[in-house]
Amino acid sequence: MCIPTDVLKKIDLFSSLGEREASLITSRLVPVQVKAGMPVVKEGEVGSSLYIIAAGRLEVRRAGTQSEFHTLT
């Protein structure tokens, strides 16, 4: 699944990009599918990627807590 440039530009971080710059970014995106309940990243780990939620939802939880979380869609 490739993210269309108009979808990318709806994200605040990318909203001011021109069509050429947005196309350059979308051409380099690599789709990742994550099964329900599986972690994408873990708190405290050094990251090297930026994840864009194209479909579905993601729960963000703090380590050691069960009730404190945010849902991203």
Number of C-alpha atoms within 10 A of each C-alpha: 9 11 17 12 21 13 13 19 16 11 11 8 9 16 14 12 14 11 12 9 13 19 16 11 15 15 13 9 14 10 12 12 9 11 8 9 8 8 11 13 12 12 10 7 7 8 9 6 7 7 12 13 13 14 8 9 11 18 13 16 15 12 10 7 8 8 8 11 12 10 9 10 10
